[in-house]
């Protein structure tokens, strides 16, 4: 069965270029194209694509807002954000919104296929420049902590680490429960405990924690 | 009519998209690509295209400077600026720099063929909305 991809970008030239890149990959099909965020929302609901590629700077509804609304509708959607800027704030917002992939348009010819492959395997993907920024940010935070008195960092139990990884990789509580043979309520209790103990306030914080503590790896293209 | 076209844009995906669009015209040929302003000048010199599709914001040399230099040559190519900037000011600068065509990327599907047709016959092309704003100002 083909992997179905929805493309959303307000520039037809870019959509054509991306479409050519993706269609050349065996087993993939571009099931729909949208030129703004609202159209992307409608098409995603109708077509239920496996992966959605969203330009960040679309009219009507931008890529980040579209991401949030898509994931409210169905948390299982897998979304790659395409952007011309790798500014720190943009990266944070993309992660906060729930995107699992982040690709610079200038690197799309090189990275987009890897991004879709990563998301298909339930992994995250950052274009290398973004990956470097994310890691540099973590190292800086790590040094800042070790320069001060090392705080008493809470440790997770093995089960909590397991659940942290699965949640950070994009699984819902229900999916985690099914995988680990637990009830959804048990998983959600673990999730609340993890967030509270680590003083985390969002899924983005959880992802950042998981990366920093080597609980998950970020896919980096060679 | 056979038209030889050089595609210039720093984004490989944009170049791919333009080439895909242009394939729809069987007698138009993409003779080369360039990813920055200096490469655009070199390739224009060596390939002698009829038309250059030229992005504005590029590394090494800005598109409008490339446009000026190309238009200084005798029998230089005609130029269509293909840009994300939907701005009257930018369009005027492009025309002042010697471009005969100005296409906004979000409307390329609608305007690009007409633009290339027009400039290859040494006519000016700008989108209707911009044409109206020029004549009214």
Interface residues (C-beta under 8 A of the other chain):
Chain A: X10 X11 X12 X13 X14 X15 X16 X17 X18 X19 X20 X21 X35 X105 X106 X108 X109 X110 X112
Chain B: X10 X11 X12 X13 X14 X15 X16 X17 X18 X20 X21 X82 X84 X105 X106 X107 X108 X109
